Amino acid sequence: MKFSKKYLNTLIFLLFGGFLLWIAFKDLDLVAFKNSLKTIPFKWVFLSMFLGYSAFIFRALRWRLLIKPNYITKKSDLIHAIAFGYLFNSFIPRSGELIRCTALNKVSDIPVSELFGHVLLERLIDFIILGICIILVVALNYNHFLLFSQSFIFPTYLFFILIILITSCILIYKFQQFIFNEVILKKLKEFWTGIKNGFLSIKDIPNKYLFFFYTLSIWGCYLFMTIVCFYCFKETLQLSLAQGLFIMVAGGLGMVVPTPSGIGSYHYLVIKALTILGISREIAQFFAIIVHTSQAIMIIITGVIGMLFLYRRSYE
């Protein structure tokens, strides 16, 4: 029973990601892919990996601005905590958000609840920026995005699940004194206060322009880590910056789906977007593999380094 409660959702989305992965690559020509690897200029792949890690650095610097008014932290701790969190996300979707908070708590004693409030704020900002990017894509690539949006159906039952979750949270909040005993209720209130303080910490940032710059830098890294991989294939060289934004948004939507590290969902949507732009399905498949796999390798390497670093720091 404990196993099912903890891992059932992960298993469901893993199977869903595997299904999308099968749809995306069921007709993949492995021989052609191996031959293409011999001609790919890997300097662009390494640059893409560097830009992906740079996004971690900018995210850590932005996180430090939220923490700085009340606590002192090392930049290296924040960078490694974020990398460690992304490593966990590669195996259990959305687990990295809590993992990076608990990892940083071990080396800084900052309350986990407050750090988690920062993460919730970050996620809200990420969704807002993704929404702005979608609006830009619609303005710059209207016909292409229209075809893209018609190529897949968002399951309507997810809306009902969301309504049920929101309703449940409201009911639990309204009748909390009848559900929990005093000790648990006190701990829940303390945890909620920490989350609220972390979420509202944005109003105490001394340099909001720097916070905005770091946010743009994060998404600039996401955009250009995709665009530089256009140089890996002659067929994608002619794609413009606006079309690169389209591909980034497609990949971003794929990463929103809680499959482990966007496996399957990222590939499926990026391949869809590239084929709509006139790129052959074969090259689209190769492109999706190169971008996602290179970032996955970067996350594993930096995540393991971050884990070892934080483990050593916790004993200092």
Protein Blocks (a to p, Z undefined) as FASTA:
>chain_A
ZZmmmmmmmmmmmmmmmmmmmmmmmmccfklmmmmmmmpcfklmmmmmmmmmmmmmmmmm
mmmmmmmmmmccdfklmmmmmmmmmmmmmmmghklmmmmmmmmmmmnopafklmmmmmmm
mmmmmmmmmmmmmmmmmmmmmmmmmmmmmmpccdfklmmmmmmmmmmmmmmmmmmmmmpc
fklmmmmmmmmmmmmmmmmmmmmpmblmlmmmmmmmmmmmmmmmmmmmmmmpmklmmpcf
klmmmmmmmmmmmmmpccehhiojlmmmmmmmmmmnopafklmmmmmmmmmmmmmmmmmm
mmmmmmmmmmmmmmZZ
